[in-house]
Amino acid sequence: QVQLVESGGGLVQAGESLRLSCTASRILFSAFSMAWYRQAPGNQREWVATIDPSRLTTYADSVGGRFAISRDNAKSTVYLKMNNLKPEDTAVYYCKVVKLSTWGQGTQVTVSS
């Protein structure tokens, strides 16, 4: 069964940056598109960004220009670099293999104003 482990979250002030990591196991990582999602308290989980096997990236309008998704296939890891963080970015962030239903445990990002 595929396993996903997210890390890198924390408490930061508005305008600061964080880089999240998600390492996958038991999967041919390089063959799959990977995505980041987030879920704020009281809200539904929302899509943030996707990177496909050729490294083509797409972003939600709310994070475009501030967030960057990347991948290191040798490490089976997908990253989310988040710049100029805003309080509304506060959420639990999850990674996902696009075509599978497995979720990681998530990592908390809290942005104070």
C-alpha positions as CSV (number, residue, x, y, z in Angstrom):
1,Q,0.0,0.0,0.0
2,V,1.2,3.5,-0.9
3,Q,2.4,5.6,2.0
4,L,2.8,9.4,2.1
5,V,4.6,11.3,4.8
6,E,4.4,15.1,4.9
7,S,6.7,17.4,6.9
8,G,7.9,20.9,7.1
9,G,4.9,22.7,8.5
10,G,5.1,25.2,11.4
11,L,4.2,28.6,12.8
12,V,5.4,31.6,10.8
13,Q,4.5,35.2,10.5
14,A,2.8,36.8,7.5
15,G,5.2,37.4,4.7
16,E,7.6,34.5,5.6
17,S,8.2,31.3,3.8
18,L,8.0,27.6,4.4
19,R,8.9,24.5,2.3
20,L,6.8,21.4,2.8
21,S,8.0,17.9,1.8
22,C,6.1,14.7,1.1
23,T,7.9,11.5,0.7
24,A,6.2,8.5,-1.0
25,S,6.9,4.9,-0.6
26,R,5.7,1.7,-2.3
27,I,5.1,3.4,-5.6
28,L,6.8,4.1,-8.8
29,F,7.0,7.7,-7.9
30,S,8.3,9.1,-11.2
31,A,5.3,7.8,-13.1
32,F,2.6,9.6,-11.2
33,S,1.3,13.1,-11.0
34,M,1.4,14.5,-7.4
35,A,-0.7,17.1,-5.8
36,W,-0.9,19.2,-2.7
37,Y,-4.2,20.0,-1.0
38,R,-5.1,21.9,2.2
39,Q,-7.9,22.0,4.7
40,A,-8.6,25.0,7.0
41,P,-10.8,24.6,10.1
42,G,-14.4,24.4,9.1
43,N,-13.6,24.3,5.4
44,Q,-13.6,21.5,2.8
45,R,-10.3,20.2,1.6
46,E,-9.1,22.2,-1.4
47,W,-6.6,21.6,-4.2
48,V,-3.5,23.7,-4.1
49,A,-1.1,22.5,-6.9
50,T,-0.2,19.6,-9.1
51,I,3.0,18.5,-10.8
52,D,2.9,15.8,-13.5
53,P,5.7,13.3,-14.4
54,S,7.1,15.8,-17.0
55,R,7.2,18.5,-14.2
56,L,4.3,20.5,-15.7
57,T,2.8,22.4,-12.9
58,T,-0.7,24.0,-12.2
59,Y,-1.9,26.1,-9.3
60,A,-5.0,27.3,-7.6
61,D,-5.6,30.9,-8.3
62,S,-5.3,31.7,-4.5
63,V,-1.6,30.6,-4.4
64,G,-0.4,31.2,-8.0
65,G,2.8,33.3,-8.0
66,R,3.5,32.6,-4.3
67,F,3.7,28.8,-4.1
68,A,5.9,26.5,-6.2
69,I,5.5,22.7,-6.4
70,S,8.5,20.6,-7.4
71,R,9.6,17.0,-7.3
72,D,12.8,14.9,-6.8
73,N,12.1,11.5,-8.3
74,A,15.4,10.1,-6.9
75,K,14.1,10.8,-3.4
76,S,10.4,10.0,-4.2
77,T,9.6,13.4,-2.8
78,V,7.4,16.3,-3.8
79,Y,7.9,19.8,-2.4
80,L,5.7,22.8,-1.9
81,K,7.7,26.1,-1.5
82,M,5.4,28.7,0.0
83,N,6.4,32.3,-0.2
84,N,4.8,35.5,1.1
85,L,2.5,33.5,3.4
86,K,-0.8,35.0,4.5
87,P,-3.0,34.2,7.5
88,E,-5.6,32.7,5.1
89,D,-3.0,30.1,4.1
90,T,-3.4,28.6,7.6
91,A,-4.4,25.0,7.1
92,V,-3.4,21.4,7.3
93,Y,-1.5,20.6,4.1
94,Y,-1.7,17.1,2.5
95,C,-0.1,15.5,-0.5
96,K,-1.7,13.0,-2.7
97,V,-0.9,10.8,-5.6
98,V,-3.4,12.2,-8.2
99,K,-4.8,8.8,-9.4
100,L,-4.9,7.2,-6.0
101,S,-7.1,7.6,-2.9
102,T,-4.3,7.5,-0.3
103,W,-3.7,10.6,1.8
104,G,-0.8,11.3,4.2
105,Q,-1.3,12.5,7.8
106,G,-0.9,16.1,6.8
107,T,1.3,18.9,8.2
108,Q,0.0,22.0,10.0
109,V,0.8,25.4,8.6
110,T,-0.1,28.4,10.8
111,V,0.5,31.9,9.6
112,S,0.1,34.7,12.2
113,S,-0.7,38.3,11.2
